[in-house]
Amino acid sequence: ETGVTQTPRHLVMGMTNKKSLKCEQHLGHNAMYWYKQSAKKPLELMFVYNFKEQTENNSVPSRFSPECPNSSHLFLHLHTLQPEDSALYLCASSQGGEYSNQPQHFGDGTRLSIL
Amino acid sequence: GESVGLHLPTLSVQEGDNSIINCAYSNSASDYFIWYKQESGKGPQFIIDIRSNMDKRQGQRVTVLLNKTVKHLSLQIAATQPGDSAVYFCAESEPLWGYQKVTFGTGTKLQVIP
């Protein structure tokens, strides 16, 4: 059983819809991440939050909006997406801080399809 | 730019044989390396890691070797089992305060032949 839970597992939406992806970690970590995984491409880092503060926005379009209300929860708000945004969106967490050389733990992702 | 890559996109191995998956990295600032396993429909699962002050680390049936001279990383799986069939990713981590900046390879698909 994963310590990182993502919901929903699957999401189909139109380009004009607004939806949100949710991630919750039960590992006591203080850093959380959003990644995009597309076919035949390496995982792409989108956002990083450390102690609830955003520390990296990896040139992600503004139609993706992250939110981190506390160190256990992370959201990705979606609006006006494009067909090329269809992918698997993965959330991860790690210990962070002075213990930064620790593995990231991943959820099972949300499979997003844009019609 | 910096990159992490894998030499073989697909590896087929007979059940019971040993598997070796290779990876090249190019960021000299990376000091931490991780191998992940991703099964169909699941997220990447941590397998084993190694810090740059080591050249070998062993786990249960898995061994990671690090050659900093040629910037090469490998994952060895002993007595490969059908349950080992998955995509394996190597990743390199650059130390930044507060979090890891991890760069992933494209992955190698391991197929175990019963």
Chai-1 contact restraints between the chains, C-beta under 6 A:
chainA,res_idxA,chainB,res_idxB,connection_type,confidence,min_distance_angstrom,max_distance_angstrom,comment,restraint_id
A,A31,B,Y99,contact,1.0,0.0,6.0,A-B,restraint_1
A,P42,B,F104,contact,1.0,0.0,6.0,A-B,restraint_2
A,P42,B,T106,contact,1.0,0.0,6.0,A-B,restraint_3
A,L43,B,F104,contact,1.0,0.0,6.0,A-B,restraint_4
A,V48,B,Y99,contact,1.0,0.0,6.0,A-B,restraint_5
A,N50,B,G98,contact,1.0,0.0,6.0,A-B,restraint_6
A,N50,B,Y99,contact,1.0,0.0,6.0,A-B,restraint_7
A,T55,B,G98,contact,1.0,0.0,6.0,A-B,restraint_8
A,L90,B,G43,contact,1.0,0.0,6.0,A-B,restraint_9
A,G96,B,G98,contact,1.0,0.0,6.0,A-B,restraint_10
A,G96,B,Y99,contact,1.0,0.0,6.0,A-B,restraint_11
A,G97,B,G98,contact,1.0,0.0,6.0,A-B,restraint_12
A,S100,B,P95,contact,1.0,0.0,6.0,A-B,restraint_13
A,S100,B,Q100,contact,1.0,0.0,6.0,A-B,restraint_14
A,N101,B,Y32,contact,1.0,0.0,6.0,A-B,restraint_15
A,P103,B,I34,contact,1.0,0.0,6.0,A-B,restraint_16
A,P103,B,F46,contact,1.0,0.0,6.0,A-B,restraint_17
A,P103,B,D49,contact,1.0,0.0,6.0,A-B,restraint_18
A,F106,B,G43,contact,1.0,0.0,6.0,A-B,restraint_19
A,F106,B,P44,contact,1.0,0.0,6.0,A-B,restraint_20
A,G107,B,G43,contact,1.0,0.0,6.0,A-B,restraint_21
A,D108,B,K42,contact,1.0,0.0,6.0,A-B,restraint_22
A,D108,B,G43,contact,1.0,0.0,6.0,A-B,restraint_23
A,G109,B,G43,contact,1.0,0.0,6.0,A-B,restraint_24
